[in-house]
Amino acid sequence: MLKKNKYDDDDGRVIAPMNVEGMPWYQKGVRQQNVNNEKGQPLSVKDTLSVTFYAILAGVTVALIIGLFGFLFILFCIHVWFR
């Protein structure tokens, strides 16, 4: 039998349950230990606005980079490739 390692930072929560139907190790009667996971505290208004702002900023940054490369490609096509 395999010896289970004990870790200091292990709190016993299941991150990704591997008891999947169809797998050779599937155990039908076993329930997940942490069915009722702890609910996190809701974000404050300041935190919500901060997350929203940075998500929008990331999206705009990606759009600008893609747009810049598209613009440079069009300039390349007009001035170099199609000459």
Order of alpha helices (4+ residues) and beta strands (2+ residues): alpha
